[in-house]
């Protein structure tokens, strides 16, 4: 396993992200997206995952299953066809590493079984970046929530948005990010997220959100 240049520190926030090996698609349809979201909830538990917790339950039912001590606090998330981005807080030592391992392993087993494939699905190790200040955390959350903008306004990163209202409507309606949970329009995803971050994170107008997302992209060198 590759050693990380910057180890995770308890109480700190991190941008954790990964993509499909050889840039392959990792979410083929809504069932795949839903399974990953369910695993975001279920893998955040020091106890081992139980297969009977998923598969026969609805999405809403899965997100009510009692859990033990959490490994991480999840501040935001966004799933795209071949990648995912998470905002995570190290709750206890080794929590992020354990959570990401459980999440990646469980989803890969599901995906490989469904599509009759073998081998790794995601790159190893996953990528991470420390969010060193409250401002950086807020910019990071806005960056994660702005990820789907490329589907609707391909030039948004160059500050060229043709129809801001159209973009805002589609970003808030995007079912595989936590933006809807943050603003209260998509409540089923709320159990995945840390209650404290929901109480302190502030939503901003679209133009400011995109501006802060661009700033994070430029500061971090992450496209």
Rosetta blueprint (number, residue, H / E / L):
1 X L
2 X L
3 X L
4 X L
5 X L
6 X L
7 X L
8 X L
9 X L
10 X L
11 X L
12 X L
13 X E
14 X E
15 X E
16 X E
17 X E
18 X E
19 X E
20 X E
21 X H
22 X H
23 X H
24 X L
25 X L
26 X L
27 X L
28 X L
29 X L
30 X H
31 X H
32 X H
33 X H
34 X H
35 X H
36 X H
37 X H
38 X H
39 X H
40 X H
41 X H
42 X H
43 X L
44 X L
45 X L
46 X L
47 X L
48 X L
49 X L
50 X L
51 X H
52 X H
53 X H
54 X L
55 X L
56 X L
57 X L
58 X L
59 X H
60 X H
61 X H
62 X H
63 X L
64 X L
65 X L
66 X L
67 X L
68 X L
69 X L
70 X L
71 X L
72 X E
73 X E
74 X E
75 X E
76 X E
77 X E
78 X E
79 X E
80 X E
81 X L
82 X L
83 X E
84 X E
85 X E
86 X E
87 X E
88 X E
89 X E
90 X E
91 X L
92 X L
93 X L
94 X L
95 X H
96 X H
97 X H
98 X H
99 X H
100 X H
101 X H
102 X H
103 X H
104 X H
105 X H
106 X H
107 X H
108 X H
109 X H
110 X H
111 X H
112 X H
113 X H
114 X H
115 X H
116 X L
117 X L
118 X L
119 X L
120 X L
121 X L
122 X E
123 X L
124 X L
125 X L
126 X L
127 X E
128 X E
129 X E
130 X E
131 X E
132 X L
133 X L
134 X H
135 X H
136 X H
137 X H
138 X H
139 X H
140 X H
141 X H
142 X H
143 X H
144 X H
145 X H
146 X H
147 X L
148 X L
149 X H
150 X H
151 X H
152 X H
153 X L
154 X L
155 X L
156 X H
157 X H
158 X H
159 X L
160 X L
161 X L
162 X L
163 X L
164 X H
165 X H
166 X H
167 X H
168 X H
169 X H
170 X H
171 X H
172 X H
173 X H
174 X L
175 X L
176 X L
177 X E
178 X L
179 X H
180 X H
181 X H
182 X H
183 X H
184 X L
185 X L
186 X L
187 X H
188 X H
189 X H
190 X H
191 X H
192 X H
193 X L
194 X L
195 X H
196 X H
197 X H
198 X H
199 X H
200 X H
201 X L
202 X L
203 X L
204 X L
205 X L
206 X H
207 X H
208 X H
209 X H
210 X H
211 X H
212 X H
213 X H
214 X H
215 X H
216 X H
217 X H
218 X H
219 X H
220 X H
221 X L
222 X L
223 X L
